[in-house]
């Protein structure tokens, strides 16, 4: 089956469940080796999934944000690293399709490339600036050279780096205070990847460093001059969707263990114990709460024209869902006990992976600051 042949969300979820179950069997090996799942990405591309955010007028399906978060959550139940990685490609394309800040010619060319299997991600983080959401000016420099641009710099956390065909690189423009986004193809001279990813979380994302050494691009590849004002980006809900999927996988693992483990100290399985059922109920509470919040904000985004007004709710959804996911994994590990720390248990991988969400944008402190200012503004 192919996602492009499916119209109902239920059918898309069914196909994603099939893919996710296959990825689940590979996840441990990729995590243990710190490698990258080329096979997962290949199958996602073959399924047509990576083309779904392309607008309908350019040959894609133009999926809604609600569809995206539901499918990403389902995917993450099999492999969180694959979900987070491909989620960046999906969110970049969806955000570009919604904003249309680029020239129509350049965006159409990118859409055609994606329909033919190309993958894209932003490369904005740098060692000296930290997260780009905190406002640091890029150390990567773009210099105008007649009718071209020459770009030099190093970007960190370039997720999906082994298979990316395009990078959206933020760079300070020499001789001005402007910061621009530049569309750079992997095949350009001077583009290379340095394998620096040594995180114990999301090991399979291959978020290595992107090296740009005198990379020359055309004038039209300066696709956007960035604004100082933070804009709402609904597609970033792919992040909490991923961690919610990991949390669901953790509950599934804990339930399976509790329903099969029978120590000789009790009669029956530990799932019959009140203390275990208490933790199961707490997990279910957090899952339902998080899922309702995430889905409702995504649906509101799809239905609202004044999308900038949703910036606080987007932050709340990310913060609440991610922290709920962390709590759910913790509860699952308390049910399973010391065995959850065994390398053979997927729970130790879920524990490491889910905490990575704290460091994905927007960070909790920035959301709280935004909410505080919103409340203060109401009385002034």
BELFENZI-V834692 format. One record per residue. N is the residue number from 1. PHI is phi in degrees with one decimal (NA if undefined). Layout:
N:PHI ; N:PHI
This chain:
1:NA ; 2:-133.0 ; 3:-58.0 ; 4:-70.2 ; 5:-97.1 ; 6:-109.6 ; 7:-105.2 ; 8:-81.1 ; 9:-60.9 ; 10:-58.1 ; 11:-72.4 ; 12:-66.6 ; 13:-62.8 ; 14:-61.4 ; 15:-66.7 ; 16:-65.3 ; 17:-62.2 ; 18:-62.8 ; 19:-64.9 ; 20:-60.5 ; 21:-65.6 ; 22:-68.6 ; 23:-67.2 ; 24:-58.4 ; 25:-72.8 ; 26:-100.2 ; 27:-60.9 ; 28:-63.2 ; 29:-63.6 ; 30:-63.6 ; 31:-64.3 ; 32:-63.0 ; 33:-88.2 ; 34:64.9 ; 35:-97.0 ; 36:-138.8 ; 37:-90.7 ; 38:-60.4 ; 39:-64.0 ; 40:-61.3 ; 41:-64.7 ; 42:-59.9 ; 43:-70.0 ; 44:-64.9 ; 45:-66.9 ; 46:-64.7 ; 47:-77.7 ; 48:86.6 ; 49:-60.0 ; 50:-70.5 ; 51:-95.6 ; 52:-59.7 ; 53:-76.8 ; 54:-61.4 ; 55:-58.3 ; 56:-60.5 ; 57:-67.9 ; 58:-108.0 ; 59:102.1 ; 60:-97.7 ; 61:-109.3 ; 62:55.1 ; 63:-63.2 ; 64:-77.6 ; 65:-66.0 ; 66:-60.3 ; 67:-60.5 ; 68:-61.5 ; 69:-68.9 ; 70:-65.6 ; 71:-69.5 ; 72:-66.3 ; 73:-61.7 ; 74:-63.7 ; 75:-62.3 ; 76:-67.3 ; 77:-65.4 ; 78:-92.0 ; 79:-154.6 ; 80:-62.2 ; 81:-65.8 ; 82:-64.1 ; 83:-63.3 ; 84:-64.5 ; 85:-62.7 ; 86:-71.0 ; 87:-61.3 ; 88:-67.1 ; 89:-60.1 ; 90:-62.4 ; 91:-71.5 ; 92:-61.1 ; 93:-65.6 ; 94:-66.4 ; 95:-63.7 ; 96:-64.3 ; 97:-65.6 ; 98:-78.7 ; 99:-86.8 ; 100:50.8 ; 101:-82.9 ; 102:-89.1 ; 103:-64.6 ; 104:-59.8 ; 105:-63.4 ; 106:-66.0 ; 107:-66.1 ; 108:-62.1 ; 109:-62.1 ; 110:-64.9 ; 111:-59.9 ; 112:-61.6 ; 113:-65.4 ; 114:-64.8 ; 115:-62.2 ; 116:-99.7 ; 117:105.5 ; 118:-71.5 ; 119:-122.5 ; 120:-138.9 ; 121:-153.6 ; 122:-79.9 ; 123:-126.0 ; 124:-120.7 ; 125:-75.9 ; 126:-140.5 ; 127:-60.9 ; 128:-85.5 ; 129:-101.2 ; 130:69.3 ; 131:-64.6 ; 132:-62.9 ; 133:-69.6 ; 134:-91.9 ; 135:94.4 ; 136:-66.0 ; 137:-81.6 ; 138:-59.7 ; 139:-83.7 ; 140:-65.6 ; 141:-117.4 ; 142:-110.4 ; 143:-115.4 ; 144:-74.2 ; 145:-132.6 ; 146:58.4 ; 147:-104.2 ; 148:-132.8 ; 149:-121.8 ; 150:-116.0 ; 151:-121.2 ; 152:-133.5 ; 153:163.1 ; 154:-135.8 ; 155:-113.4 ; 156:-99.3 ; 157:52.5 ; 158:-87.1 ; 159:-62.3 ; 160:77.1 ; 161:-55.3 ; 162:-65.0 ; 163:-122.2 ; 164:-72.7 ; 165:-102.1 ; 166:-134.2 ; 167:-124.6 ; 168:-97.5 ; 169:-104.8 ; 170:-85.8 ; 171:-149.1 ; 172:-74.1 ; 173:-87.8 ; 174:-57.5 ; 175:85.3 ; 176:-149.0 ; 177:-92.9 ; 178:-76.3 ; 179:-121.7 ; 180:-119.9 ; 181:-101.0 ; 182:-121.5 ; 183:-89.3 ; 184:-121.5 ; 185:-85.3 ; 186:-59.7 ; 187:-75.3 ; 188:-63.0 ; 189:-61.0 ; 190:93.6 ; 191:-93.2 ; 192:-148.8 ; 193:-118.0 ; 194:-104.8 ; 195:-78.1 ; 196:-109.8 ; 197:-68.6 ; 198:-126.3 ; 199:-67.0 ; 200:-85.6 ; 201:-111.3 ; 202:49.8 ; 203:-62.3 ; 204:-81.7 ; 205:-81.7 ; 206:49.7 ; 207:-86.2 ; 208:-79.6 ; 209:-86.5 ; 210:-99.1 ; 211:-106.3 ; 212:-122.8 ; 213:-121.3 ; 214:51.4 ; 215:-77.9 ; 216:-106.0 ; 217:-129.3 ; 218:-74.4 ; 219:-58.4 ; 220:-68.2 ; 221:-79.8 ; 222:-81.0 ; 223:-83.7 ; 224:-166.9 ; 225:-96.3 ; 226:-78.8 ; 227:-87.4 ; 228:-72.4 ; 229:-81.5 ; 230:-70.9 ; 231:-109.5 ; 232:-68.7 ; 233:-135.2 ; 234:-61.3 ; 235:-64.6 ; 236:-68.6 ; 237:-67.1 ; 238:-62.0 ; 239:-69.3 ; 240:-62.4 ; 241:-59.8 ; 242:-62.1 ; 243:-71.4 ; 244:-66.1 ; 245:-63.1 ; 246:-62.8 ; 247:-61.7 ; 248:-63.4 ; 249:-62.8 ; 250:-66.3 ; 251:-63.3 ; 252:-57.5 ; 253:-65.5 ; 254:-65.5 ; 255:-64.7 ; 256:-61.8 ; 257:-62.9 ; 258:-65.2 ; 259:-86.3 ; 260:-121.6 ; 261:-88.7 ; 262:-137.0 ; 263:-68.7 ; 264:-74.0 ; 265:-81.2 ; 266:-133.0 ; 267:-101.2 ; 268:98.7 ; 269:-96.8 ; 270:-69.7 ; 271:-66.5 ; 272:-84.2 ; 273:-77.7 ; 274:-58.1 ; 275:-66.9 ; 276:-71.4 ; 277:-63.1 ; 278:-61.0 ; 279:-69.2 ; 280:-61.4 ; 281:-63.4 ; 282:-65.4 ; 283:-63.9 ; 284:-63.4 ; 285:-59.2 ; 286:-65.6 ; 287:-65.6 ; 288:-63.8 ; 289:-60.7 ; 290:-66.3 ; 291:-65.9 ; 292:-63.0 ; 293:-64.5 ; 294:-62.5 ; 295:-66.9 ; 296:-68.5 ; 297:-67.9 ; 298:-62.7 ; 299:-65.7 ; 300:-63.2 ; 301:-60.2 ; 302:-63.2 ; 303:-99.1 ; 304:-100.3 ; 305:-81.1 ; 306:-84.3 ; 307:-68.7 ; 308:-61.5 ; 309:-68.6 ; 310:-92.2 ; 311:-54.5 ; 312:-61.9 ; 313:-68.1 ; 314:-63.3 ; 315:-65.4 ; 316:-62.5 ; 317:-60.7 ; 318:-64.2 ; 319:-64.3 ; 320:-65.9 ; 321:-66.0 ; 322:-64.1 ; 323:-69.8 ; 324:-64.0 ; 325:-61.2 ; 326:-62.7 ; 327:-63.6 ; 328:-64.2 ; 329:-63.3 ; 330:-61.7 ; 331:-63.4 ; 332:-61.5 ; 333:-70.2 ; 334:-67.6 ; 335:-67.9 ; 336:-75.7 ; 337:79.9 ; 338:-60.2 ; 339:-64.0 ; 340:-67.9 ; 341:-92.9 ; 342:-71.0 ; 343:-60.5 ; 344:-76.1 ; 345:-90.5 ; 346:-67.6 ; 347:-63.8 ; 348:-67.1 ; 349:-73.0 ; 350:-60.8 ; 351:-60.8 ; 352:-70.3 ; 353:-67.1 ; 354:-68.3 ; 355:-72.4 ; 356:-63.1 ; 357:-61.9 ; 358:-63.7 ; 359:-108.4 ; 360:-90.7 ; 361:-74.5 ; 362:-79.7 ; 363:-71.6 ; 364:-57.7 ; 365:-65.7 ; 366:-71.1 ; 367:-66.0 ; 368:-62.3 ; 369:-62.4 ; 370:-63.3 ; 371:-66.5 ; 372:-61.9 ; 373:-65.1 ; 374:-62.2 ; 375:-67.2 ; 376:-64.5 ; 377:-60.8 ; 378:-66.9 ; 379:-106.5 ; 380:-111.4
